[in-house]
C-alpha cells in the first residue's frame, strides 16, 4: 500500500513514539507536541485503511 512521503514520516515517528511508551519510556516535550499535533492524522489514516490493517 503506497503512502505519501510526508505521511510515511509521520507514521514512522508515531510508531517509534508508541514503541517507546510501551517499553516504559517517557516522551520529551517535543515528542508529546509531535504526538498531539499528529494524532488526528493517524486516526484518519487507520480509519481510511481499516481493511488493510485488520489482519496485521
C-alpha positions, 0 to 999 in steps of 0.5 A: 500500500503506497503512502505519501512521503510526508505521511510515511514520516509521520507514521514512522515517528508515531510508531517509534513514539508508541514503541517507546511508551510501551517499553516504559519510556517517557516522551520529551516535550517535543515528542508529546507536541509531535504526538498531539499535533499528529494524532488526528492524522493517524486516526484518519489514516487507520480509519481510511485503511481499516481493511488493510490493517485488520489482519496485521 
